[in-house]
Amino acid sequence: MATHSTPRFAAVDWGTSSFRIWLVDARGQILAERRSAEGMTVARETGFRKILDGHLAAMQAPQDLGVVICGMAGARQGWVEAGYLDCPAPLDALAARAIRVGHETRDIRILPGVAQRDADHPDVIRGEETQLLGLAHGEGALTVVMPGTHSKWVRLEGTTLAGFATHMTGEIFQALTSATLLKHAVEGATGRRDHAAFRAGVRETFAAPAGWSSRLFEVRGRQLLFGADADAARDRISGILIGAEIAAGLAQGAGGSPLRILASGRLADLYIEAFELLGIAFAVEDADRATLAGLTFAAGRIWP
């Protein structure tokens, strides 16, 4: 993606299992982009600086180009701990709390996460706060659903992150289908979507969320007694977990404001299908676009 424009900064989204970097010019245009599986887990072994320098060299970035980073590079077990803003958190303050990483030629900053220091509902966000910064435009209260390994349901009030709750939906799905009896139910799954099974899981669990664990065991029973295939089993498990998450999110008071789904790809499709099935109004925002918008906003504050 070579161009004649000059990069103004590099933006990095460093997740647990993924790494993304963009070169961005003064107008906010993307000049180059690279993605890899060199997330925090790999970087802890390979070295954060080695990975970053390697990508910047491959993109022919100037030696003194500034770099702004969000995500797990700032975790306690990451490159340099970037700490947390306390909730309610003004998102436009993220840049001012960024931590500087030592480097001979580059100004490297890692953005902090957000902590909800509520003794009854303690929670943390790291990475998603930057997406929210890219999404928030100060237009009033919003509920933002951020699907993922650890799904977040966030209450935005203008540009302030007012509160949030994390649901371990994706991680539970992975554990159930790899380390419980349900791994036998999904053996041989081809990846073919069984929309009927998914919708049944969503509908039944949303209607009676307290029974979600019983619905999960029924997946195996349905297969043994009625011949449901592995793809149907996989999609029903997904539907059960997402249905339970939506029921919990709405029970926690998320239904009183406009709702946005901030996601991309297959996860976005699953949540869109579930919300449409349940008749819940929503709009969709692209997660990648929000991440880059948030990093760009922060870079503008750091290097005005």
C-alpha positions as CSV (number, residue, x, y, z in Angstrom):
1,M,0.0,0.0,0.0
2,A,2.8,2.4,-0.8
3,T,1.9,6.0,-1.2
4,H,3.6,9.4,-1.5
5,S,2.0,10.7,1.7
6,T,4.1,11.1,4.9
7,P,2.9,9.1,8.0
8,R,2.0,11.3,11.0
9,F,2.0,8.4,13.5
10,A,1.6,4.7,13.9
11,A,-1.5,3.2,15.6
12,V,-1.4,-0.2,17.3
13,D,-4.2,-2.4,18.6
14,W,-2.4,-5.1,20.7
15,G,-4.8,-7.8,21.8
16,T,-4.2,-11.0,23.7
17,S,-3.9,-13.1,20.5
18,S,-3.8,-10.5,17.7
19,F,-1.7,-7.5,16.6
20,R,-2.7,-4.7,14.2
21,I,-0.8,-1.7,13.1
22,W,-1.6,1.2,10.8
23,L,0.4,4.1,9.5
24,V,-1.8,7.2,9.4
25,D,-1.1,10.6,7.8
26,A,-2.0,14.0,9.0
27,R,-5.5,13.8,7.4
28,G,-6.3,10.6,9.2
29,Q,-5.8,8.5,6.0
30,I,-4.4,4.9,6.3
31,L,-1.2,4.6,4.4
32,A,-0.3,1.0,5.3
33,E,-1.7,-1.7,7.5
34,R,-0.4,-5.0,8.9
35,R,-2.0,-7.7,11.0
36,S,-0.6,-10.8,12.7
37,A,-1.2,-13.4,15.5
38,E,1.6,-11.8,17.6
39,G,-0.7,-10.8,20.4
40,M,0.4,-10.4,24.0
41,T,0.7,-14.1,24.5
42,V,3.3,-14.4,21.8
43,A,4.9,-11.0,22.6
44,R,5.7,-12.1,26.1
45,E,8.0,-14.7,24.7
46,T,9.3,-13.0,21.5
47,G,9.5,-9.4,23.0
48,F,7.1,-6.5,22.5
49,R,9.7,-4.2,21.1
50,K,11.1,-6.7,18.7
51,I,7.6,-7.3,17.2
52,L,6.8,-3.6,17.0
53,D,10.1,-2.7,15.5
54,G,9.8,-5.5,13.0
55,H,6.5,-4.3,11.7
56,L,7.5,-0.7,11.5
57,A,10.6,-1.7,9.5
58,A,8.5,-3.8,7.1
59,M,6.3,-0.7,6.6
60,Q,9.3,1.5,6.0
61,A,8.2,3.8,8.8
62,P,10.4,6.8,9.7
63,Q,12.8,6.1,12.6
64,D,11.3,8.8,14.7
65,L,7.6,8.1,14.0
66,G,5.4,8.3,17.1
67,V,3.4,5.2,18.1
68,V,0.2,5.1,20.1
69,I,-0.9,1.7,21.4
70,C,-4.1,0.4,23.0
71,G,-4.9,-3.0,24.4
72,M,-3.0,-5.7,26.3
73,A,0.5,-4.2,25.8
74,G,-0.6,-2.0,28.7
75,A,-1.7,-4.9,30.9
76,R,0.1,-5.9,34.1
77,Q,1.6,-8.9,32.2
78,G,2.1,-6.8,29.0
79,W,5.0,-4.5,27.9
80,V,4.5,-1.7,30.4
81,E,1.6,-1.4,32.7
82,A,-0.6,1.5,31.7
83,G,-3.0,1.4,34.7
84,Y,-6.6,2.5,34.6
85,L,-8.8,5.5,34.5
86,D,-11.6,5.2,37.2
87,C,-15.2,4.9,36.1
88,P,-17.0,7.1,35.4
89,A,-14.2,7.9,33.0
90,P,-14.0,10.9,30.5
91,L,-12.7,9.1,27.4
92,D,-11.0,12.2,26.1
93,A,-8.7,12.0,29.1
94,L,-7.2,8.7,27.9
95,A,-4.4,10.4,26.0
96,A,-3.3,12.5,28.9
97,R,-2.9,9.3,31.0
98,A,-0.9,7.4,28.4
99,I,2.4,5.8,29.6
100,R,5.6,6.4,27.7
101,V,7.8,3.4,26.8
102,G,11.5,3.9,26.6
103,H,12.9,3.9,23.0
104,E,16.1,5.4,21.5
105,T,14.3,7.2,18.6
106,R,10.6,6.8,19.0
107,D,7.9,8.4,21.2
108,I,5.8,5.3,22.1
109,R,2.7,5.8,24.2
110,I,0.4,3.1,25.7
111,L,-3.2,4.2,26.5
112,P,-4.7,3.1,29.9
113,G,-7.7,1.0,30.5
114,V,-10.8,1.8,32.6
115,A,-11.6,0.3,36.0
116,Q,-15.0,0.1,37.7
117,R,-14.0,0.2,41.4
118,D,-17.4,-0.9,42.7
119,A,-17.1,-3.5,45.5
120,D,-20.3,-5.2,44.3
121,H,-19.5,-5.2,40.6
122,P,-15.7,-4.7,40.1
123,D,-14.7,-4.8,36.4
124,V,-12.0,-3.7,34.0
125,I,-11.7,-2.8,30.4
126,R,-8.5,-2.7,28.3
127,G,-8.6,-1.9,24.6
128,E,-12.4,-1.5,24.4
129,E,-12.1,2.0,25.9
130,T,-10.3,3.2,22.8
131,Q,-13.0,1.8,20.6
132,L,-15.5,3.7,22.7
133,L,-13.5,6.9,22.3
134,G,-13.7,6.4,18.6
135,L,-17.5,5.9,18.8
136,A,-18.5,8.5,21.4
137,H,-19.7,11.8,19.9
138,G,-21.4,13.3,22.9
139,E,-25.0,12.7,21.6
140,G,-26.4,11.5,24.9
141,A,-26.8,8.2,26.6
142,L,-26.0,5.0,24.7
143,T,-25.8,1.3,25.5
144,V,-22.9,-0.3,23.6
145,V,-22.6,-4.1,23.2
146,M,-19.1,-5.2,22.4
147,P,-19.1,-8.9,21.5
148,G,-15.9,-10.9,22.1
149,T,-14.2,-13.5,24.2
150,H,-15.2,-11.3,27.1
151,S,-18.3,-9.3,25.9
152,K,-18.8,-5.9,27.3
153,W,-22.1,-4.1,27.9
154,V,-21.2,-0.4,28.3
155,R,-23.2,2.6,29.3
156,L,-22.0,5.8,27.6
157,E,-23.2,9.2,28.7
158,G,-21.9,11.6,26.0
159,T,-18.1,11.0,26.0
160,T,-18.0,9.5,29.5
161,L,-17.9,5.8,30.1
162,A,-20.4,5.7,32.9
163,G,-20.5,2.0,33.7
164,F,-20.1,-1.5,32.2
165,A,-20.4,-5.2,32.8
166,T,-18.3,-8.1,31.3
167,H,-19.9,-11.4,30.2
168,M,-17.5,-14.3,29.6
169,T,-19.6,-15.5,26.7
170,G,-16.9,-16.3,24.2
171,E,-14.6,-17.9,26.7
172,I,-17.3,-20.1,28.1
173,F,-18.2,-21.2,24.6
174,Q,-14.6,-22.2,24.0
175,A,-14.4,-24.0,27.3
176,L,-17.6,-25.9,26.8
177,T,-16.8,-27.0,23.3
178,S,-13.2,-28.1,24.1
179,A,-13.1,-29.3,27.7
180,T,-16.6,-30.6,28.7
181,L,-18.9,-33.4,27.5
182,L,-20.2,-30.9,24.9
183,K,-16.9,-31.3,23.0
184,H,-18.3,-34.6,21.8
185,A,-21.5,-32.8,20.6
186,V,-19.5,-30.5,18.3
187,E,-17.0,-33.1,16.9
188,G,-17.1,-33.1,13.2
189,A,-18.7,-29.6,12.9
190,T,-18.1,-28.2,9.4
191,G,-18.8,-24.6,10.2
192,R,-22.1,-24.6,8.3
193,R,-24.5,-22.2,10.0
194,D,-27.7,-23.8,11.4
195,H,-29.8,-20.7,11.9
196,A,-32.8,-22.6,13.3
197,A,-30.7,-24.2,16.1
198,F,-29.0,-20.8,16.9
199,R,-32.4,-19.0,17.0
200,A,-34.0,-21.7,19.2
201,G,-31.1,-21.4,21.6
202,V,-31.4,-17.6,21.8
203,R,-35.2,-17.6,22.1
204,E,-35.5,-20.3,24.7
205,T,-32.7,-19.0,27.0
206,F,-33.8,-15.3,26.7
207,A,-37.3,-16.4,27.8
208,A,-36.0,-18.3,30.8
209,P,-32.4,-17.3,31.4
210,A,-32.1,-19.0,34.8
211,G,-32.3,-22.4,32.9
212,W,-29.3,-21.8,30.7
213,S,-27.2,-24.6,32.1
214,S,-30.0,-27.1,31.7
215,R,-30.5,-25.9,28.1
216,L,-26.8,-26.7,27.5
217,F,-27.1,-30.3,28.7
218,E,-30.1,-30.7,26.5
219,V,-27.8,-30.1,23.5
220,R,-26.2,-33.4,24.1
221,G,-29.5,-35.1,24.8
222,R,-31.0,-33.8,21.6
223,Q,-28.1,-35.2,19.7
224,L,-28.1,-38.6,21.3
225,L,-31.9,-39.1,21.2
226,F,-32.9,-37.2,18.1
227,G,-29.8,-37.2,15.9
228,A,-29.0,-33.5,15.9
229,D,-25.8,-32.9,14.0
230,A,-22.6,-31.2,15.2
231,D,-23.2,-28.0,13.4
232,A,-26.7,-27.7,15.0
233,A,-25.2,-28.5,18.4
234,R,-22.5,-25.8,18.0
235,D,-25.0,-23.1,16.9
236,R,-27.4,-24.0,19.6
237,I,-24.7,-23.7,22.3
238,S,-23.8,-20.3,20.8
239,G,-27.5,-19.2,20.8
240,I,-28.0,-20.3,24.4
241,L,-25.0,-18.3,25.7
242,I,-25.8,-15.2,23.6
243,G,-29.5,-15.4,24.7
244,A,-28.4,-15.5,28.3
245,E,-26.0,-12.6,27.8
246,I,-28.7,-10.4,26.2
247,A,-31.2,-11.3,29.0
248,A,-28.6,-10.3,31.6
249,G,-27.6,-7.1,29.8
250,L,-31.1,-5.9,29.6
251,A,-31.9,-6.9,33.2
252,Q,-29.0,-4.7,34.3
253,G,-30.8,-1.7,32.9
254,A,-29.4,-1.5,29.3
255,G,-32.8,-1.3,27.7
256,G,-33.4,2.4,28.5
257,S,-31.2,4.0,25.9
258,P,-30.4,3.5,22.2
259,L,-28.3,0.4,21.6
260,R,-25.3,0.0,19.4
261,I,-23.5,-3.3,18.5
262,L,-19.8,-2.5,18.1
263,A,-18.4,-5.5,16.3
264,S,-17.1,-6.9,13.0
265,G,-17.3,-10.1,11.0
266,R,-19.0,-13.3,12.3
267,L,-19.5,-12.1,15.8
268,A,-21.4,-9.1,14.5
269,D,-23.6,-11.4,12.4
270,L,-24.5,-13.6,15.4
271,Y,-25.5,-10.7,17.6
272,I,-27.4,-8.9,14.8
273,E,-29.4,-12.1,14.2
274,A,-30.1,-12.5,17.9
275,F,-31.3,-8.9,18.5
276,E,-33.4,-9.0,15.3
277,L,-35.0,-12.3,16.5
278,L,-35.9,-10.8,19.9
279,G,-37.3,-7.6,18.3
280,I,-34.7,-5.3,20.0
281,A,-33.9,-2.1,18.1
282,F,-30.2,-1.5,17.5
283,A,-27.7,0.0,15.1
284,V,-24.3,-1.5,14.1
285,E,-20.9,0.2,14.4
286,D,-17.7,-1.3,12.8
287,A,-15.3,-2.2,15.6
288,D,-12.1,-1.8,13.4
289,R,-13.2,1.6,12.3
290,A,-13.9,2.6,16.0
291,T,-10.5,1.4,17.1
292,L,-8.6,3.4,14.6
293,A,-10.8,6.5,15.2
294,G,-10.0,6.3,18.9
295,L,-6.3,5.9,18.4
296,T,-6.3,8.8,15.9
297,F,-8.1,11.0,18.4
298,A,-5.6,10.1,21.1
299,A,-2.7,10.7,18.8
300,G,-4.0,14.2,18.0
301,R,-4.0,15.0,21.7
302,I,-0.5,13.5,22.3
303,W,1.0,15.2,19.2
304,P,-1.2,18.2,18.5
